[in-house]
């Protein structure tokens, strides 16, 4: 990167962001009434596709210009965009120039549908594009146009690997336009991230931008303003503006928008500093020991769906009897009941190699949506420390909260917000209600040749895994590459052990192999290759097929479990049949899968089990499929309730604690 430009907060005393306050009841009522009419007109593909004609008009003749002449065009366009904004003719000219440079520098020229997707995002929409339709390239259209207009752009992906990959991949386009590109990810230091955010376009992850914003809010301490920053500059030895990491929240383009804005919105983001936990080591040990002596259904009741439990009156009395002899804090009823409840959660709801890994003697959380390690995250209220004691790890200090924010409140603060994903239509109403983002459905560039096969339903997990191994033997013999999706590290390693016993060559991609991700994905499209992966391979993964594979039917994808959201299943199946390639997919599931255990309707589950107990049964399979669908819908409703409750709680705390300053 070139010389670091002056931080706008220092130069102008401004940290741009939008007020995230929710509208009042009258405004919400009016919004609900007009939303269907507005959505229908704004998201029409025919209405958006007028950009194609503009781009073709301005693109005529660009091919004959030299690289130097195109650089001069970019300079003139930058000046006009800064003065006139996103006028349709200027956007058409910008898109045409970006398309021409992409063809020259990357050998990839934007298709018409990608132009429409880019136009939708520049108009503040979610572009729903089929998996494999080139969303990474599409994002350069709004990103470059906004950056040329002088607007700092954040392209937000779901993990560090994709942020680095996409920034490096698209860098030649930005460079040709005279724009700078930075990458702000978790494993770079603060100064490097500050430099990355000072670039015209910054690639980062949802967690990183949210935490860096929280760090800035801690520096600012109050609503940012020109006067506030100047007063702090007078009071502090080091001006607050110079300590800021970001340049505000100007334009955010969110990749895999449904995952970031919806799925991951159930967890609040908390920034904290570690305290001293040495004096609590024995307390945590005692809490786990007491919790192990309690009997479910007698001393406590649990709800695995919500990961909630409650001590009964008998349980409270028993905890008091067991805790009183320990003295000290154990004689405080509220403290001991809370601590034992957390210990029960650690024992009942959190499973090693599923919810977390033990790596280098440390407990590291596995993101249930992406399958990746979250090395810098920890559970709150002593839960993380209890799990460390449970696993025999060195105990870390209990974190002291410095700031917190929800994804809903954070992303609503962007002055401009847009996104792209392959699976948004199911949550279109929620995206509109929470973020005021409409969904524009963009058709594929080529007809989709993805073939869905009937779902395989089995009575037990053992039967399911045996059937998957038999299926893989047949596909491997036919020379087809296969991707098998699993929901946990433990499940992926269990299947790997079965394949090892069967003598089938394979590769495993889970949180333990995240450093080998690029290599494993590069080989996944070879003839006969078997790849077993967690959700790491479910989003943003582009498996390129060897030439001879297409003749064999392309990549085959097997889902070994249904996810709690059908959209995640669709993302996994979308790894095959990309850009007109052939491909096929199927789900092979059992009535013992976690989804059925937590959300399955019991009458239907029992009926399906009865039908399958004596072998394959048409009735058993039909009822089982119905039960699986009901379970998935119940899980989605529960997740939606959790997101609503989190948003309401954040707004409530913001109002109640307003007298003491902003919540974060």
C-alpha positions in Angstrom: 0.0 0.0 0.0 1.1 3.6 -0.7 1.4 6.4 1.8 -1.4 6.4 4.5 -4.0 9.1 3.8 -5.0 11.4 6.6 -7.7 9.9 8.8 -11.0 11.8 8.1 -11.8 11.9 11.8 -8.6 13.9 12.4 -9.0 16.0 9.3 -12.7 16.8 9.6 -13.8 15.7 13.1 -16.3 13.2 11.7 -17.0 9.5 12.3 -19.7 8.9 9.7 -22.5 6.5 10.8 -26.2 6.3 10.8 -28.4 6.6 13.9 -29.7 3.0 14.5 -32.8 4.0 16.5 -35.8 2.0 15.5 -38.8 3.9 14.1 -41.9 4.5 16.2 -45.0 2.4 16.1 -46.7 4.8 13.6 -43.8 4.7 11.2 -43.6 0.9 11.5 -47.3 0.6 10.7 -47.0 2.7 7.6 -43.9 0.8 6.6 -45.7 -2.5 6.9 -48.6 -1.2 4.7 -46.5 0.0 1.8 -43.7 -2.6 2.0 -45.4 -5.1 -0.3 -46.0 -2.5 -3.0 -42.5 -1.0 -2.8 -40.8 -4.4 -2.7 -42.6 -5.6 -5.8 -41.5 -2.6 -7.8 -38.0 -2.1 -6.5 -36.9 -5.7 -6.8 -38.2 -6.3 -10.3 -35.4 -7.7 -12.5 -36.9 -5.9 -15.5 -36.7 -2.6 -13.7 -33.1 -3.1 -12.6 -31.9 -4.5 -16.0 -32.0 -1.1 -17.6 -28.4 -0.7 -16.4 -27.3 -3.2 -19.1 -28.2 -0.8 -21.9 -26.3 2.0 -20.2 -23.2 -0.1 -19.7 -23.2 -1.3 -23.2 -23.6 2.2 -24.5 -20.7 3.6 -22.6 -18.6 0.4 -23.0 -18.6 0.8 -26.8 -15.1 1.9 -27.8 -13.4 1.2 -24.5 -11.8 -2.0 -25.9 -9.8 0.1 -28.4 -8.3 2.3 -25.7 -4.9 1.6 -24.2 -4.3 1.0 -20.5 -3.0 4.5 -20.1 -6.1 6.0 -21.8 -8.4 3.9 -19.5 -6.5 5.3 -16.5 -7.3 8.8 -17.8 -10.9 7.9 -18.1 -10.9 6.6 -14.5 -9.4 9.9 -13.3 -12.1 12.0 -15.1 -14.8 9.7 -13.9 -13.6 9.9 -10.3 -14.0 13.7 -10.4 -17.5 13.6 -11.9 -18.7 10.9 -9.4 -17.5 13.0 -6.5 -19.4 16.0 -7.8 -22.6 14.5 -9.2 -23.0 11.3 -7.1 -24.5 8.1 -8.5 -26.4 9.5 -11.5 -27.5 6.7 -13.8 -25.3 7.7 -16.7 -22.2 8.0 -14.5 -22.9 4.5 -12.9 -23.3 3.1 -16.4 -19.9 4.6 -17.4 -18.3 3.3 -14.2 -19.6 -0.2 -14.7 -18.5 -0.3 -18.3 -15.0 0.8 -17.3 -14.8 -1.8 -14.5 -16.0 -4.5 -16.8 -13.4 -3.7 -19.4 -10.6 -3.7 -16.8 -11.8 -7.0 -15.3 -11.6 -8.6 -18.7 -8.1 -7.3 -19.3 -6.6 -7.9 -15.8 -8.4 -11.0 -14.7 -9.7 -12.5 -17.9 -13.2 -12.4 -16.5 -15.7 -10.0 -18.1 -18.9 -9.2 -16.1 -22.0 -10.9 -17.4 -25.2 -9.0 -17.8 -26.8 -10.6 -14.7 -23.7 -9.5 -12.7 -24.2 -5.9 -13.9 -27.8 -6.1 -12.6 -26.6 -7.5 -9.3 -24.1 -4.8 -8.9 -26.7 -2.1 -9.7 -29.0 -3.6 -7.1 -26.3 -3.4 -4.4 -25.4 0.2 -5.3 -29.1 0.9 -4.7 -29.0 -0.6 -1.2 -30.4 -4.0 -1.9 -29.6 -7.7 -1.3 -28.7 -9.3 -4.6 -29.8 -12.9 -4.4 -27.7 -14.8 -7.0 -27.4 -18.5 -7.5 -24.3 -20.1 -5.9 -21.5 -20.1 -8.4 -22.7 -17.0 -10.3 -19.6 -14.9 -9.4 -20.7 -12.8 -6.5 -17.1 -11.9 -5.7 -16.6 -10.3 -9.1 -20.0 -8.7 -9.0 -19.1 -6.9 -5.7 -16.3 -5.0 -7.5 -19.0 -3.0 -9.5 -20.6 -1.2 -6.5 -17.3 -1.2 -4.5 -15.2 0.4 -7.2 -18.0 2.9 -8.1 -18.4 4.0 -4.5 -14.7 4.2 -4.0 -14.2 6.3 -7.1 -16.8 8.7 -5.6 -14.7 9.0 -2.5 -16.8 6.8 -0.2 -14.8 4.3 2.0 -16.1 0.8 1.2 -16.1 -2.3 3.5 -16.5 -5.6 1.6 -17.5 -7.9 4.5 -17.1 -11.7 4.2 -17.8 -14.5 6.6 -14.2 -15.6 7.4 -10.5 -14.5 7.1 -9.7 -17.0 4.4 -12.3 -15.5 2.0 -11.4 -11.9 2.9 -7.8 -12.6 2.0 -8.7 -14.6 -1.1 -11.1 -12.1 -2.5 -8.9 -9.0 -1.8 -5.9 -10.7 -3.6 -8.1 -12.0 -6.4 -9.8 -8.7 -7.2 -6.8 -6.5 -6.5 -5.7 -6.0 -10.2 -9.1 -4.3 -10.9 -8.8 -1.8 -8.1 -5.1 -1.2 -9.0 -6.0 -0.4 -12.6 -8.5 2.2 -11.3 -6.0 3.8 -9.0 -7.7 2.5 -5.9 -6.0 1.1 -2.8 -7.1 -2.2 -1.2 -6.6 -3.4 2.3 -7.3 -6.5 4.3 -8.4 -6.2 8.0 -8.4 -9.7 9.6 -8.0 -11.1 13.1 -4.4 -12.1 13.0 -2.9 -8.8 12.0 -1.9 -6.1 14.5 -3.8 -2.9 15.2 -1.6 -0.6 13.1 -2.0 -2.9 10.1 -5.8 -2.9 10.5 -5.8 0.9 10.8 -3.8 1.1 7.6 -6.2 -1.4 5.9 -9.2 0.7 6.8 -7.5 3.8 5.5 -7.6 2.3 2.0 -10.3 3.0 -0.6 -11.7 -0.5 -0.3 -11.2 -2.8 2.7 -12.0 -6.5 2.8 -12.7 -7.8 6.3 -15.1 -10.1 8.2 -18.3 -9.4 10.0 -16.8 -10.1 13.4 -13.7 -8.0 12.8 -15.5 -4.8 11.6 -18.0 -5.0 14.4 -15.3 -5.4 17.1 -13.1 -2.7 15.6 -16.2 -0.4 15.6 -16.7 -1.3 19.3 -13.1 -0.4 20.0 -13.6 3.0 18.3 -16.7 3.6 20.4 -14.7 3.0 23.5 -12.2 5.6 22.4 -15.0 8.1 21.6 -17.1 7.2 24.7 -20.0 9.1 23.4 -21.7 10.1 20.1 -18.9 11.2 17.8 -18.9 14.8 16.6 -16.5 17.4 15.3 -16.6 19.3 18.6 -16.4 16.2 20.8 -13.2 15.0 19.0 -11.6 18.4 19.2 -12.4 18.7 22.9 -10.9 15.2 23.5 -7.9 16.2 21.5 -7.4 19.1 23.9 -7.9 16.9 27.0 -5.8 13.8 26.0 -2.1 13.6 25.3 -3.0 11.7 22.1 -5.9 12.9 20.1 -8.8 10.5 20.1 -9.1 10.7 16.4 -5.6 9.4 15.9 -6.4 6.4 18.0 -9.5 5.4 16.0 -9.1 2.3 13.8 -11.8 2.9 11.2 -13.0 5.9 9.2 -16.6 5.4 10.2 -19.3 3.2 8.7 -19.9 4.6 5.2 -20.7 1.7 2.7 -20.9 -1.9 3.7 -21.2 -4.7 1.1 -22.0 -7.9 3.0 -21.2 -11.2 1.3 -23.3 -14.2 2.4 -25.7 -11.6 3.8 -28.3 -14.0 5.2 -25.6 -15.8 7.2 -24.1 -12.5 8.6 -27.3 -10.5 9.1 -29.7 -13.2 10.1 -28.0 -16.5 11.3 -25.2 -14.9 13.3 -27.4 -12.2 14.7 -28.5 -14.5 17.6 -25.2 -13.8 19.4 -24.3 -10.4 20.9 -20.8 -9.2 20.2 -18.9 -8.4 23.5 -15.5 -6.8 23.8 -13.8 -7.4 27.1 -10.6 -7.6 29.0 -9.4 -10.6 31.0 -9.5 -10.6 34.7 -7.8 -12.7 37.3 -9.4 -16.1 37.8 -6.8 -17.7 40.0 -8.9 -17.3 43.2 -12.0 -18.9 41.5 -10.3 -22.1 40.3 -11.5 -24.1 43.3 -15.0 -22.6 43.0 -15.4 -23.7 39.4 -14.2 -27.2 40.4 -16.7 -27.3 43.2 -19.5 -26.1 40.9 -18.9 -28.9 38.4 -18.7 -31.5 41.2 -22.0 -30.3 42.7 -23.7 -30.2 39.2 -22.7 -33.8 38.5 -24.6 -34.9 41.6 -27.9 -33.4 40.4 -30.5 -35.5 38.7 -32.3 -34.2 35.6 -36.1 -34.1 36.0 -35.8 -34.1 39.7 -33.3 -31.4 40.6 -33.5 -29.4 37.4 -35.4 -29.2 34.1 -33.7 -28.5 30.8 -34.7 -27.3 27.4 -32.1 -28.3 24.8 -33.7 -26.2 22.1 -32.9 -23.0 23.9 -30.0 -24.3 25.9 -31.8 -23.3 29.0 -32.3 -25.1 32.3 -33.9 -24.3 35.7 -33.3 -25.6 39.2 -36.4 -27.0 40.9 -37.2 -26.2 44.5 -35.7 -29.6 45.4 -32.6 -28.9 43.4 -32.2 -25.5 45.1 -32.4 -27.1 48.5 -29.9 -29.8 47.5 -27.5 -27.2 46.1 -27.8 -25.3 49.4 -27.1 -28.5 51.4 -24.1 -29.3 49.3 -22.8 -25.8 49.1 -23.2 -24.5 52.7 -20.3 -26.7 54.1 -18.0 -25.0 51.5 -18.6 -21.6 53.1 -17.7 -18.3 51.6 -19.6 -17.3 48.5 -21.4 -20.7 48.5 -23.6 -19.4 51.3 -25.1 -16.8 48.9 -28.2 -18.4 47.4 -28.3 -16.3 44.2 -24.6 -16.8 43.5 -24.5 -20.6 44.1 -27.6 -21.2 42.1 -26.3 -19.2 39.1 -22.9 -20.9 39.2 -24.3 -24.4 39.5 -26.8 -23.7 36.6 -23.9 -22.6 34.4 -22.0 -25.8 35.4 -25.0 -27.8 34.4 -25.0 -26.0 31.0 -21.4 -26.8 30.5 -22.1 -30.5 31.2 -25.4 -30.8 29.4 -25.3 -28.6 26.4 -21.7 -28.1 25.3 -19.9 -31.1 23.6 -16.2 -31.4 22.7 -15.5 -31.6 19.0 -18.9 -30.2 18.3 -19.3 -26.9 20.0 -15.6 -26.4 20.8 -12.2 -28.0 20.3 -9.3 -28.3 22.8 -6.2 -27.1 20.9 -2.8 -26.5 22.5 -4.4 -26.9 25.9 -7.0 -24.2 25.3 -10.8 -24.3 24.7 -11.6 -22.8 21.3 -15.2 -22.2 20.2 -16.4 -23.6 16.9 -18.7 -21.4 15.0 -21.8 -23.5 14.4 -22.7 -21.7 11.2 -19.3 -21.7 9.5 -17.6 -24.6 11.2 -14.5 -22.5 11.8 -12.6 -21.8 15.0 -13.3 -18.5 16.8 -10.0 -18.3 18.6 -10.6 -14.8 20.1 -14.1 -15.6 21.4 -15.2 -16.9 24.8 -18.5 -17.7 26.5 -19.6 -15.3 29.2 -20.8 -15.5 32.9 -18.2 -18.1 33.8 -19.3 -20.7 31.3 -16.0 -20.7 29.4 -14.0 -21.2 32.6 -16.3 -24.0 33.6 -15.7 -25.8 30.3 -11.9 -25.2 30.7 -12.1 -26.9 34.1 -14.3 -29.7 32.7 -11.6 -30.4 30.0 -8.6 -30.1 32.4 -7.3 -26.9 30.7 -5.6 -24.0 32.3 -8.3 -21.6 33.4 -8.4 -18.1 31.9 -9.6 -15.0 33.6 -13.3 -14.1 33.6 -13.8 -11.3 31.1 -14.8 -7.9 32.2 -17.2 -6.4 29.6 -16.1 -3.1 28.1 -18.7 -2.9 25.3 -21.3 -4.9 23.6 -23.5 -4.6 20.5 -25.7 -6.9 18.4 -25.2 -7.4 14.7 -28.6 -5.8 14.1 -27.7 -2.6 15.7 -24.2 -2.5 14.2 -25.1 -3.0 10.6 -28.0 -0.5 10.8 -25.3 2.1 11.5 -23.8 2.0 8.0 -24.7 5.0 5.9 -25.1 2.7 2.9 -25.7 -1.0 3.3 -26.1 -3.7 0.7 -25.4 -7.4 0.3 -25.3 -10.5 -1.8 -26.1 -14.2 -1.2 -27.5 -17.3 -2.8 -30.2 -17.8 -0.2 -32.2 -14.8 0.9 -35.8 -15.2 -0.1 -36.7 -17.2 3.0 -35.7 -14.3 5.2 -36.6 -11.4 2.9 -39.2 -10.1 5.4 -36.8 -10.1 8.3 -34.1 -8.3 6.2 -36.7 -5.7 5.3 -38.0 -5.3 8.9 -34.7 -5.1 10.7 -32.3 -3.5 8.1 -34.8 -2.1 5.5 -33.1 -4.1 2.8 -35.1 -5.3 -0.1 -34.1 -8.6 -1.9 -33.6 -8.5 -5.6 -33.6 -12.0 -7.2 -31.1 -12.2 -10.1 -31.5 -15.1 -12.6 -28.5 -17.3 -13.4 -26.3 -16.5 -16.4 -26.6 -20.1 -17.6 -29.4 -22.7 -16.9 -28.9 -24.6 -13.7 -28.0 -28.3 -14.3 -28.0 -29.3 -10.6 -29.9 -32.6 -10.2 -31.6 -33.3 -6.8 -32.0 -36.9 -5.8 -34.5 -38.4 -3.3 -33.7 -38.1 0.3 -32.4 -41.2 2.1 -34.0 -41.6 5.5 -32.8 -44.2 8.0 -33.9 -45.3 11.5 -30.5 -45.0 13.2 -27.3 -43.1 12.7 -25.3 -46.3 12.3 -27.6 -47.3 9.4 -27.1 -43.9 7.9 -23.3 -43.9 8.0 -23.2 -47.4 6.6 -25.4 -46.3 3.6 -23.2 -43.2 3.1 -20.1 -45.4 2.9 -21.7 -47.7 0.4 -22.8 -44.7 -1.7 -19.3 -43.3 -1.6 -17.8 -46.6 -2.8 -20.1 -46.6 -5.8 -19.4 -42.9 -6.7 -15.6 -43.4 -6.2 -15.6 -46.4 -8.5 -17.5 -44.3 -11.1 -14.8 -41.6 -11.0 -17.0 -38.8 -9.6 -15.7 -36.4 -7.0 -17.9 -36.2 -3.9 -18.3 -33.6 -1.1 -19.9 -34.9 2.1 -21.2 -32.2 4.5 -21.3 -32.9 8.2 -22.5 -30.7 11.1 -19.6 -31.2 13.5 -15.9 -32.0 13.7 -16.7 -35.2 15.6 -19.1 -36.3 12.8 -16.5 -35.6 10.1 -13.9 -37.6 11.9 -16.3 -40.5 12.6 -17.0 -40.7 8.8 -13.3 -40.5 8.1 -12.6 -43.4 10.3 -15.3 -45.5 8.5 -13.8 -44.6 5.1 -10.4 -45.5 6.4 -11.7 -48.9 7.4 -13.3 -49.3 4.0 -10.1 -48.4 2.2 -11.5 -45.4 0.5 -9.0 -42.5 0.0 -10.4 -39.2 1.3 -9.6 -35.7 2.7 -11.1 -34.1 5.7 -11.8 -30.4 6.1 -12.8 -29.1 9.5 -11.6 -26.6 12.1 -8.5 -28.8 12.7 -7.4 -28.4 9.1 -8.2 -24.8 8.5 -4.6 -24.1 7.5 -4.9 -26.6 4.6 -8.3 -25.3 3.3 -7.1 -23.9 0.0 -5.2 -27.1 -0.9 -8.1 -29.4 0.1 -10.6 -27.3 -1.9 -8.2 -27.2 -4.9 -8.2 -31.1 -5.1 -11.9 -31.6 -4.3 -13.0 -31.5 -8.0 -10.6 -34.2 -9.2 -12.0 -37.6 -10.4 -12.9 -40.0 -7.6 -11.9 -37.5 -4.9 -13.9 -37.8 -1.6 -13.9 -34.7 0.6 -15.5 -34.8 4.0 -16.2 -31.3 5.4 -18.0 -29.4 8.0 -19.8 -26.1 7.2 -16.4 -24.7 6.3 -17.2 -25.9 2.7 -20.8 -24.6 2.7 -20.3 -20.9 1.8 -17.9 -19.1 -0.5 -16.2 -22.3 -1.6 -15.6 -22.7 -5.3 -14.8 -26.3 -6.2 -13.4 -26.2 -9.7 -13.9 -29.5 -11.7 -11.3 -31.3 -13.7 -12.2 -31.3 -17.4 -13.0 -35.1 -17.5 -15.3 -34.8 -14.4 -18.1 -33.1 -16.3 -18.5 -36.2 -18.5 -19.0 -38.3 -15.4 -21.8 -36.1 -14.1 -19.9 -33.5 -12.2 -19.6 -33.0 -8.4 -21.9 -35.0 -6.2 -22.8 -33.5 -2.8 -24.2 -35.5 0.2 -25.7 -33.9 3.3 -25.2 -36.3 6.2 -27.6 -34.2 8.4 -30.2 -31.5 7.9 -29.3 -28.1 9.4 -31.6 -26.0 11.5 -31.9 -23.6 8.6 -32.9 -24.9 5.2 -30.8 -22.1 3.7 -27.6 -23.7 5.0 -28.6 -27.0 3.3 -29.1 -25.0 0.1 -25.7 -23.5 0.4 -24.1 -26.9 0.7 -26.0 -28.3 -2.3 -24.9 -25.2 -4.2 -21.3 -26.4 -4.2 -22.3 -28.5 -7.2 -23.8 -27.5 -10.6 -22.1 -24.0 -10.7 -22.1 -21.8 -13.8 -23.9 -24.4 -15.9 -21.7 -27.3 -14.8 -23.5 -30.7 -14.2 -23.8 -31.8 -10.7 -26.1 -33.7 -8.3 -27.0 -33.7 -4.6 -28.9 -35.7 -2.0 -29.5 -35.8 1.8 -28.9 -39.0 3.8 -30.3 -38.5 7.3 -31.6 -40.5 10.3 -34.3 -40.1 12.9 -31.5 -40.0 15.5 -29.9 -36.8 14.1 -29.6 -33.8 16.4 -32.3 -31.8 14.5 -34.9 -34.5 15.2 -33.8 -35.0 18.8 -34.2 -31.3 19.5 -37.1 -30.2 17.3 -38.8 -33.3 15.9 -42.5 -33.7 16.5 -42.6 -36.8 18.6 -45.9 -38.4 17.3 -44.6 -38.1 13.7 -41.1 -39.4 14.7 -42.6 -42.4 16.4 -44.8 -43.1 13.4 -41.9 -42.9 11.0 -39.7 -45.1 13.3 -42.5 -47.7 13.3 -42.6 -47.6 9.5 -38.8 -48.0 9.1 -38.1 -50.5 11.9 -38.6 -53.5 9.6 -36.8 -52.2 6.6 -37.5 -49.5 3.9 -41.1 -48.4 3.9 -42.8 -45.8 1.6 -45.0 -44.7 4.5 -42.1 -44.5 6.9 -40.1 -42.4 4.5 -43.0 -40.0 3.8 -43.8 -39.5 7.4 -40.1 -39.1 8.3 -39.6 -36.5 5.6 -42.7 -34.6 7.0 -41.3 -34.8 10.5 -37.9 -33.5 9.3 -39.5 -30.6 7.6 -41.6 -29.8 10.7 -38.4 -30.0 12.8 -36.6 -27.6 10.5 -39.4 -25.1 10.6 -39.6 -25.2 14.4 -35.8 -24.6 14.6 -36.1 -21.6 12.2 -39.0 -20.1 14.3 -37.0 -20.6 17.5 -34.0 -18.8 15.9 -36.1 -16.0 14.7 -37.6 -15.5 18.2 -34.1 -15.4 19.7 -33.0 -12.7 17.2 -36.1 -10.6 17.9 -35.5 -11.0 21.7 -31.9 -10.0 21.3 -32.8 -6.9 19.3 -35.5 -5.9 21.8 -33.2 -6.4 24.8 -30.5 -4.3 23.2 -32.9 -1.5 22.5 -34.4 -1.8 26.0 -31.0 -1.6 27.7 -30.0 1.3 25.5 -33.1 3.2 26.7 -32.9 2.2 30.4 -29.2 2.9 30.6 -29.2 6.0 28.5 -28.6 8.2 31.6 -25.2 6.6 32.0 -24.2 6.8 28.3 -24.5 4.5 25.3 -24.7 0.8 26.0 -21.5 0.1 24.1 
